Amino acid sequence: MPMNNIPDEMAPVKVLDIRHLSAEQLQGLGVAEIAYVKPVMMNGVRAYAIHAADGTPMAVAGDCDLAVAAIRQHEMLPSLVH
């Protein structure tokens, strides 16, 4: 327990006002927590690209379910992009 005798789970949450973030800070939001799945064509075959929240390519999967499973396996939240 912290010195002020308030358990960590009851401590006040620090609020972040996104209106005061720099472009670099805004770009980094969710990078480690969110991955996007986007349908793509590779060599004439439909596939599913996986990108980090900042747009960095991470992987390609043969189907959407596999892409989502890979993201969840890495403890990230999948988000579909059309």
N, C-alpha and C positions, 0 to 999 in steps of 0.2 A: 504494500500500500504506500502511496506517496506520503511525504511528510505532512501534508495538510489533512491527512486521514480521509480523503475522498478517493474512493476506488477509481482506477483509470477509466472504467466503462461509464462512470458518472461524471467525469471531468467535462468541463465545457468544451464544445467543439469549436475549433478555430474556423471562422468563415472566410472564404476567399472571394473577393469581389472581382469578377473577371473583367470588369470595365477598366481596371487599373493594371492589367497584365501587359507586358511587352509582347510584340509579335512572336518572339522566340519562346516566351513562356506559354503563350496561347497555343502555339504549334505543338508544344510538348505535352499538353494535357491529354491524358489517357493513353499515351504511347505504350506504357507497360501493362495496361489493363484492357484495352479494346483492340480488336482486329477486325478488319472489314473483309467480306467475301464478295467478289465481283465476278459475274460470268464473263468469260473471255473466249476467244477462238485461238487455238494453238495448232498450227499445221492442219487447219481445216476441221479440227475436232473441238467441240465445246468442252471447256475446262473451267475451273473456278480458282481465280487468283486470290491469294490471301495477302493483305497489306496491313502494316501497323497503322495506328491512328494518324501518324504523320505522313502516310503515303508510301513509306518504305516497303518495297516488295519483300515478302517473307517466304512464300511457297506457292505451289500450284497443285491442286487436287483434281482428280478425275470426276468427282461428283460433289454436289453441295453438302451432302450429309458427312462425307469424309472431311471436307474442309472445316465444317463446324466442329466435328469431333476433334480434329487436330488442334483447333484453337482452344477448346475446352480442356484438352489434355495438358495444355500449357498454362492453365489457370487464368485464361483471358476470357473476355466476353465477346462473342461473335456478333457482328452487325452486318446485315445484307445490304448491298448497294446495287441498284439496278441501272 
